[in-house]
Each structure stands twice: as C-alpha cells, then as structure tokens.
Amino acid sequence: MKQTYPFPTVSVFDIPFSKLSMKDTVKYLTEVVQSRQQPHQLITANPIMVMTAVNNPAYKQMMQGAEIIVPDGTGIVWAAGVGGDPLEGRVTGFELLHELLKAGETYRWKFFLLGTTAEVIQEAAERLQMQYPAAIICGYRDGFFGPEEDAEVIEQIRAASPDILFVARGADNQEPWIAEHKEALQVPVVMGVGGSFDIISGKLKRAPKVFQKLRLEWFYRLLKEPTRYKRMLALPKFVVKVLREKENVTKSS
C-alpha cells in the first residue's frame, strides 16, 4: 500500500524519496518520536535497492509502504537530477544514525540495536554509549535468528521500550523484516542501518574522506569486500536505465 507523506518527495522509478535535508529529516523524526505516532519504517535507499524494486514487485510494494525513504546513495541524487526533479543531497544512513543519537542525548531517547554478530553488536553498543552518554542504549542482540524466533526477538525489543530501533541484517531481508514486524514492534522509528555497526565497532573502516568526496564509497567497499561484486552489478544497470528512460525517471506510475 502506497503512503501519503507530510513532506515533499520525488519518485525515482516509482520509489518515493524524501526531499528533506539531513537537518529537516532529524527534525521530522524528532516530531515522530515525541508525538509517539504510528511506527515509522525509515529506509536509507541506494540504486541497488531501487533496481531490486524494479525487478521484484513484492520488494517494490514493501518500499512503497515505508513511512520515509531517504536518498543514501549518490546515484539516487544524480538520477533525480537527470529526471528533472532534483533532491537537495544525500541523507546517508551512517550520518543519520549519529544525528539521531545526538538528538537522543537532548531528549534522553532509548535506542535498541539489532543485528550482525554478538561480538560486533556488543562492541558497537558500548562505543555508542560512550560517545553519546546522555542517550540510552536500552538493549541489543545479534541478528542471527530465524522466523521461528521472531516472536521472542519482538518481545525482547518491546520489553526494552525503545524510541528508536536500528536494524542491521542481510541486505535481502533487513527492510522486509522491518516492514513485516513494525506494527508488532511498536517502536516510533525503525531504521535499517546496513553495515553501520561493523564500522562503529571497528570491524570495518569507513571509506576515507577522498572516496567520500569523490562519491566513490561504493567502490571502496567493493575493494574491501570483493564478494559484493554481484550486488554491485546493479549499479551500471541503474545508470543505463536512467539515461535510457530519463523522461520517466521521476514520474510515478
């Protein structure tokens, strides 16, 4: 079911991206948390996810049901510009996570971390608590569980009563898992954070500033994790699709 949004959006191949800046995104999410609105699924999307949606109707429907999608990938910003309905810029998931924790210090929000290995998630939780001492890391657990354990995991999260839940699971099931369980979780903001915990824990390094400035973080990740190449094949396909269909890139069907 498609959402209606209280903020401006641009649709890239029928996936609706928020036009809010980083600052305004944090402001909007602060209002969501403070007003205890219905659970909001926050997707930080990139071209690979858009191409998955183009080729998978169920995944597309899931994304269209999210309460807010922000442009994490530079390719999304480029595509919106090519389509004639530009975005202000990227709202990267890694930086948004930290901005929300900063806001959490002001409001004494509670955060729950879910995903990756037991060792990594514990280290990430400890480092974030040290970095943002006035925010409350109210719980964490690893992401290695199957559907038969979903009810137990949901109960653990609900018992901790977080204001924001960060989820880092496999690329294929992170967002669908959130979409399926967000009503049961009853957390104001649930955000998929991909590999952020690996970086926060020190297991992986974020791309150096030069790669970030050149918008080549994806290339740095590929150099560090060559096994990602199959997923990365979606990037040139996305570029070709944008250039071939530029008059339809930002049109909603």
C-alpha positions as CSV (number, residue, x, y, z in Angstrom):
1,M,0.0,0.0,0.0
2,K,1.4,3.4,-1.1
3,Q,1.9,6.0,1.6
4,T,0.9,9.7,1.6
5,Y,3.6,11.9,3.0
6,P,3.6,15.1,5.1
7,F,6.8,16.2,3.3
8,P,7.8,16.7,-0.3
9,T,9.0,13.7,-2.2
10,V,10.4,12.8,-5.6
11,S,9.7,9.4,-7.1
12,V,12.7,7.6,-8.7
13,F,11.3,4.7,-10.8
14,D,8.2,4.8,-8.6
15,I,10.1,4.7,-5.3
16,P,9.3,7.9,-3.3
17,F,12.3,9.7,-1.8
18,S,12.0,12.4,0.8
19,K,13.3,15.8,-0.3
20,L,14.1,16.8,3.3
21,S,17.6,17.8,4.1
22,M,19.5,15.9,6.9
23,K,18.6,18.7,9.4
24,D,14.9,18.6,8.4
25,T,14.9,14.8,8.4
26,V,16.1,14.8,12.0
27,K,13.5,17.4,12.9
28,Y,10.7,15.4,11.3
29,L,11.8,12.2,13.0
30,T,12.1,14.0,16.3
31,E,8.4,15.0,16.0
32,V,7.5,11.4,15.2
33,V,9.3,10.1,18.3
34,Q,8.0,12.9,20.6
35,S,4.4,12.6,19.5
36,R,4.5,8.7,19.6
37,Q,2.9,8.5,16.2
38,Q,2.4,5.2,14.4
39,P,5.6,3.2,13.8
40,H,7.7,4.7,11.1
41,Q,9.9,2.5,8.9
42,L,12.9,4.5,7.7
43,I,14.7,3.2,4.6
44,T,18.0,4.6,3.6
45,A,17.9,3.6,-0.1
46,N,20.5,3.3,-2.8
47,P,20.4,2.4,-6.6
48,I,20.8,-1.3,-5.8
49,M,17.6,-1.3,-3.7
50,V,15.8,0.7,-6.4
51,M,16.8,-1.9,-9.1
52,T,15.7,-4.7,-6.8
53,A,12.3,-2.9,-6.6
54,V,12.2,-2.5,-10.3
55,N,12.7,-6.3,-10.8
56,N,10.7,-7.5,-7.8
57,P,7.1,-6.3,-7.3
58,A,6.9,-7.6,-3.7
59,Y,10.1,-5.6,-2.8
60,K,8.7,-2.6,-4.6
61,Q,5.4,-2.8,-2.7
62,M,7.3,-3.1,0.6
63,M,9.4,0.0,-0.1
64,Q,6.3,2.0,-1.1
65,G,4.8,1.1,2.2
66,A,7.6,2.7,4.2
67,E,6.8,5.9,6.0
68,I,10.0,7.7,4.9
69,I,12.8,6.8,2.4
70,V,15.9,8.9,2.3
71,P,18.5,9.1,-0.6
72,D,21.5,7.3,0.9
73,G,23.2,6.7,-2.5
74,T,24.7,9.4,-4.6
75,G,23.2,7.7,-7.7
76,I,19.7,8.5,-6.4
77,V,20.6,12.2,-6.2
78,W,22.0,12.0,-9.7
79,A,19.0,10.2,-11.1
80,A,16.5,12.7,-9.6
81,G,18.5,15.5,-11.3
82,V,18.5,13.7,-14.6
83,G,14.8,13.2,-14.3
84,G,14.3,17.0,-13.7
85,D,13.1,16.9,-10.1
86,P,16.3,17.3,-8.1
87,L,17.0,16.3,-4.5
88,E,18.9,18.6,-2.2
89,G,21.5,16.0,-1.5
90,R,22.3,12.7,0.2
91,V,21.0,11.8,3.6
92,T,23.4,8.9,4.4
93,G,22.3,6.2,6.8
94,F,25.6,6.3,8.7
95,E,25.4,10.0,9.4
96,L,21.7,9.9,10.1
97,L,22.2,7.3,12.8
98,H,24.7,9.6,14.5
99,E,22.5,12.6,14.2
100,L,19.6,10.7,15.8
101,L,21.8,9.7,18.7
102,K,22.8,13.3,19.1
103,A,19.1,14.2,19.3
104,G,18.7,11.3,21.6
105,E,21.1,12.9,24.1
106,T,18.9,16.0,24.2
107,Y,15.6,14.1,24.7
108,R,17.0,11.1,26.6
109,W,15.7,8.7,24.0
110,K,16.2,5.0,24.3
111,F,17.8,3.0,21.5
112,F,17.8,-0.7,20.7
113,L,20.5,-2.2,18.4
114,L,19.6,-5.4,16.5
115,G,21.8,-7.3,14.0
116,T,25.2,-8.5,13.0
117,T,27.3,-10.9,15.2
118,A,27.1,-11.0,19.1
119,E,30.6,-9.7,19.3
120,V,30.2,-6.8,16.9
121,I,26.8,-5.6,18.3
122,Q,28.1,-5.6,21.9
123,E,31.2,-3.6,20.9
124,A,29.0,-1.2,18.8
125,A,26.6,-0.7,21.8
126,E,29.5,0.0,24.2
127,R,31.1,2.5,21.8
128,L,27.9,4.3,21.1
129,Q,27.0,4.6,24.8
130,M,30.5,6.1,25.5
131,Q,30.1,8.5,22.5
132,Y,26.6,9.6,23.4
133,P,26.4,9.1,27.2
134,A,23.1,11.0,27.6
135,A,21.3,8.8,25.1
136,I,20.2,5.4,26.5
137,I,21.3,2.1,24.8
138,C,18.4,0.1,26.3
139,G,19.3,-3.2,24.7
140,Y,21.0,-5.1,21.9
141,R,21.1,-8.5,20.3
142,D,22.7,-10.2,17.3
143,G,20.8,-10.7,14.0
144,F,21.3,-14.4,13.7
145,F,17.9,-15.7,14.2
146,G,15.2,-17.3,12.0
147,P,11.5,-16.8,11.6
148,E,10.8,-19.2,14.5
149,E,12.5,-16.8,16.9
150,D,10.8,-13.6,15.6
151,A,8.2,-13.5,18.4
152,E,10.9,-13.8,21.0
153,V,13.0,-11.1,19.5
154,I,10.0,-8.8,19.2
155,E,9.1,-9.4,22.8
156,Q,12.6,-8.6,23.9
157,I,12.5,-5.3,22.0
158,R,9.1,-4.3,23.2
159,A,10.1,-5.0,26.8
160,A,13.0,-2.6,26.4
161,S,10.6,0.1,25.0
162,P,13.0,1.9,22.8
163,D,12.2,5.2,21.0
164,I,14.4,4.1,18.0
165,L,15.4,0.7,16.8
166,F,18.4,0.3,14.5
167,V,18.4,-2.9,12.5
168,A,21.4,-4.4,10.6
169,R,20.6,-7.7,8.9
170,G,21.3,-9.2,5.5
171,A,20.6,-6.9,2.5
172,D,17.8,-9.1,1.2
173,N,15.8,-9.4,4.4
174,Q,16.6,-6.3,6.5
175,E,13.8,-4.0,5.1
176,P,11.2,-6.8,4.5
177,W,11.7,-7.9,8.2
178,I,11.1,-4.4,9.4
179,A,8.1,-4.0,7.2
180,E,6.6,-7.2,8.4
181,H,7.0,-6.6,12.1
182,K,6.9,-2.8,12.6
183,E,3.3,-2.9,13.9
184,A,4.1,-5.6,16.4
185,L,7.3,-3.9,17.5
186,Q,5.5,-0.6,18.3
187,V,8.7,1.4,18.1
188,P,8.2,5.0,16.8
189,V,11.2,4.8,14.4
190,V,12.7,1.6,13.0
191,M,15.7,2.2,10.7
192,G,17.7,-0.2,8.6
193,V,21.4,0.6,9.1
194,G,23.2,-2.0,6.9
195,G,26.9,-2.3,7.8
196,S,27.0,0.7,10.2
197,F,27.6,-1.5,13.3
198,D,30.6,-3.1,11.6
199,I,32.1,0.4,11.2
200,I,31.1,1.7,14.6
201,S,32.6,-1.4,16.3
202,G,35.9,-1.0,14.4
203,K,35.5,-4.3,12.5
204,L,35.4,-2.3,9.2
205,K,36.7,1.1,8.3
206,R,34.5,3.7,6.6
207,A,35.7,4.9,3.2
208,P,38.4,7.6,3.5
209,K,37.4,11.2,3.0
210,V,38.8,11.3,-0.5
211,F,36.5,8.4,-1.5
212,Q,33.5,10.2,0.2
213,K,34.3,13.4,-1.6
214,L,34.5,11.7,-4.9
215,R,31.3,9.8,-4.1
216,L,33.1,6.5,-4.5
217,E,32.3,4.9,-1.2
218,W,30.7,2.0,-3.1
219,F,34.0,1.4,-4.9
220,Y,35.9,1.4,-1.6
221,R,33.5,-1.2,-0.2
222,L,34.0,-3.3,-3.3
223,L,37.8,-3.2,-2.9
224,K,37.4,-4.2,0.8
225,E,34.7,-6.8,0.2
226,P,35.1,-8.2,-3.4
227,T,32.3,-10.8,-2.7
228,R,29.9,-7.8,-3.1
229,Y,30.6,-7.6,-6.8
230,K,27.4,-9.5,-7.8
231,R,25.2,-6.9,-6.0
232,M,27.3,-4.1,-7.5
233,L,26.4,-5.2,-11.0
234,A,23.1,-3.4,-10.4
235,L,24.9,-0.1,-10.5
236,P,25.7,0.1,-14.2
237,K,22.3,-1.3,-15.0
238,F,20.8,1.6,-13.0
239,V,22.9,4.2,-14.8
240,V,21.8,2.8,-18.2
241,K,18.2,2.7,-17.2
242,V,18.3,6.3,-16.0
243,L,19.9,7.5,-19.2
244,R,17.6,5.5,-21.5
245,E,14.4,6.5,-19.6
246,K,15.3,9.9,-18.3
247,E,11.9,11.3,-19.2
248,N,10.3,8.7,-16.9
249,V,12.8,8.5,-14.1
250,T,10.8,10.8,-11.8
251,K,7.3,10.0,-13.0
252,S,5.0,8.0,-10.7
253,S,3.0,5.2,-12.3
